[in-house]
Amino acid sequence: MANMAQAIRMALHFSEENLDVKDIFGQDVGPPLGGVFTATQGLKTAWNAPLDERGIIGMASGIALTGERCVAEIQFCDYIFNTIDLLKMVGNTYWATNGNYNLPMVVMTPVGAGIRGSLYHSHSFDAWASRMPGWKIVMPSNPLDAYGLMLSAVDDPNPVLFLKPKALLRVRGSELIPGEPDNEKTLKEMIDAPIGDRSKWKPKWPKLEDYRVEIGKAKTVIEGTDLTVVSYGRSLPMCVEAANEMSESIEVIDLRSIYPYDWQAIKASVEKTGRVLFVNEDTEVTNFCEHLAYRCTQDLFYNLLARPKVVAGKNLPGIGLHANLEEASVPQKSHIKVAMEEVLSEVP
């Protein structure tokens, strides 16, 4: 099975061949590195941009304004903050021009902790991203969804922000991507560049198939009746593990898209269970899941048997390098299980 980095790479190759993508660029995105996480290795339209995040976003928006499709990468989301004003302008262009100008561009960037990245390589960006009108925001939790969401993002006529959970990029999936070989070693030999001299290396791409995950459509990963747990990205697999270790029947929803988000999936589940827990790793103050909890309180108040609860990262200036500091700063499975027990034990 492919890991998430390989899945993204294969989706981008499919996009070059079938969806008219002509430019994939960013810092170290082109040869020989193919991206710091190798998600752009071997792609024929990938090229290296200067270490200039504002230049990368500016170039992408210029290409998109001509009607061409492009994928730009900010190497770590920790360095996307100096482009906020440009991202805002990209997001409002379609509205500001009365629908006369689409911007078919994808910006992808790795997010979150889990790689011992310390202060400058552990940020989350989903809460910030949710405040940018005009953007669609997606964050996969597994390779198959990463593949399907990337194809949908590339094919969208307007800007999509593709958030890649750093900690999941080397995690293999449990489902085959349509067209990939069923042997991990074979796939690696086909599309992973060798260590050392890569000057003559070329990938041998499998015959990949079109597979889409609809932006804005959540997935119920586990069905249950006692508690709804909503998550996405890196924290989703931890929620699944925690749910499987509980004696109660817990429903787990993978949101997959932060905006637009699948309110109907959340609503239907909470109406069934009467209890809801939201989990992500962005900081707890002005967290995106706070909005979801607020909406549950407003729209589903009379269905609730307990207060909606949010598990999120601590509101700290940064994340420490030591494993103990990182694990105390962002949600772990143990934190999620405690929160589940608290919501389940609350008496209406």
Protein Blocks (a to p, Z undefined) as FASTA:
>chain_A
ZZfklmmmmmmmmmmmmnopabdcdehkbcfklpaklpmgoiakbccddddfklmmmmmm
mmmmnopacddddfblklmmmmmmmmmmmmmmmmmnnopaccdddddddedehionajml
mccfklmmmmmghiacdddfbfklmmmmmmmmmmpcbdcdddddfklmmpccfbdcehia
fbfklmmmmmmccehjfklgccdddddddddddehiacdfbgcfkbccddehjllmmmmm
mmmmpmbdcddddekpabdcdfklmmmmmmmnopacdddfbdfehpfklmmmmmmmmmmm
mmpcbdcddddddddfbdcfblklmmmmpccfklmmmmmmmmmmpcZZ
